[in-house]
């Protein structure tokens, strides 16, 4: 039953104002509504993320969310131009831009203003 329902991601923020500045300024998101002390960002295909305040932000060592993009090289270049810094992991198949090609996909990771790891994925 759950698989038939839309699924949304939560993005934790220690400092909501700082996080909003990152998501809206650097990533270019537009808030669709403020809700229960947080902010909703709508995305493609009916998906959305809820940015909410919590002292637990940035504590996960795994990706919080990922965007499924058509052209990862263009996305990474655009985000770098906006000041987003990409992580460089020591993994086979990683190029100078930090994009890793493995397992039928390309992936790149960055941390948001709160220390959350986010990913951009392009299926090959």
C-alpha positions in Angstrom: 0.0 0.0 0.0 2.7 2.5 0.9 4.4 2.1 -2.5 1.2 3.4 -4.2 1.5 6.7 -2.3 3.8 9.6 -2.9 7.0 9.7 -0.8 8.7 12.9 0.4 12.1 13.5 1.9 12.9 15.3 5.1 16.0 17.6 5.2 17.1 18.4 8.7 18.5 21.9 9.5 20.2 23.1 12.7 19.7 26.7 11.5 16.6 27.0 9.3 17.5 30.5 8.0 21.0 29.4 7.0 19.6 26.3 5.3 17.0 28.3 3.4 19.7 30.6 2.2 21.6 27.6 0.9 18.6 25.8 -0.8 17.1 29.0 -2.2 20.3 30.9 -3.0 22.7 28.2 -4.1 20.4 25.6 -5.4 17.7 28.0 -6.7 14.8 26.3 -4.9 11.6 28.2 -4.4 9.6 27.5 -1.2 6.0 26.4 -2.0 4.8 26.8 1.6 5.9 27.3 5.2 4.5 24.5 7.4 4.9 23.6 11.1 8.1 25.6 11.5 9.7 24.3 8.3 9.6 24.9 4.5 8.2 22.7 1.7 10.1 22.6 -1.6 8.1 21.0 -4.5 10.1 19.2 -7.1 9.4 17.3 -10.4 6.9 14.4 -10.7 4.9 15.4 -7.7 7.8 14.9 -5.2 8.8 17.4 -2.5 11.2 17.9 0.4 10.5 19.3 3.8 13.2 21.4 5.4 12.7 21.4 9.1 14.6 22.5 12.2 16.3 19.9 14.4 19.5 19.7 16.4 20.2 16.4 14.6 21.0 17.9 11.2 24.3 16.7 9.6 24.7 13.7 11.8 24.1 11.0 9.1 27.1 9.7 7.3 24.9 8.6 4.3 23.1 10.6 1.7 19.9 12.2 2.8 18.4 12.5 -0.7 19.3 12.4 -4.4 18.2 14.1 -7.5 17.8 11.9 -10.7 19.1 14.2 -13.4 19.6 13.8 -17.2 23.0 15.5 -17.5 25.1 15.3 -14.3 28.0 17.1 -15.9 25.9 20.2 -16.7 24.2 20.1 -13.2 27.6 19.8 -11.4 29.0 22.7 -13.5 26.0 24.9 -12.8 26.0 24.2 -9.1 29.8 24.8 -8.8 29.1 28.1 -10.5 26.7 28.9 -7.7 29.3 28.1 -5.1 28.3 24.5 -4.2 31.4 22.5 -3.2 31.4 18.9 -4.2 32.8 16.1 -2.1 35.8 14.1 -3.4 35.7 10.5 -2.4 38.5 8.1 -3.1 36.6 5.8 -5.3 37.5 4.1 -8.5 35.9 5.8 -11.6 36.0 9.3 -10.0 36.9 12.1 -12.3 38.5 15.6 -11.6 35.0 17.1 -11.0 34.2 14.5 -8.3 31.8 12.6 -10.5 32.0 8.8 -10.0 31.0 6.4 -12.7 30.1 2.9 -11.4 27.3 0.4 -11.5 25.5 1.9 -14.5 25.3 5.4 -13.1 27.2 8.6 -12.5 27.0 10.2 -9.1 28.3 13.3 -7.3 27.9 14.4 -3.7 27.8 17.7 -1.9 27.1 18.8 1.7 24.4 21.4 2.3 24.9 24.2 4.8 23.9 21.9 7.7 26.4 19.1 6.8 23.8 16.8 5.2 25.1 14.8 2.3 23.1 15.1 -0.9 23.6 13.3 -4.2 23.0 13.9 -7.8 22.6 10.7 -9.9 22.5 10.1 -13.7 21.5 6.6 -14.8 23.5 5.5 -17.8 
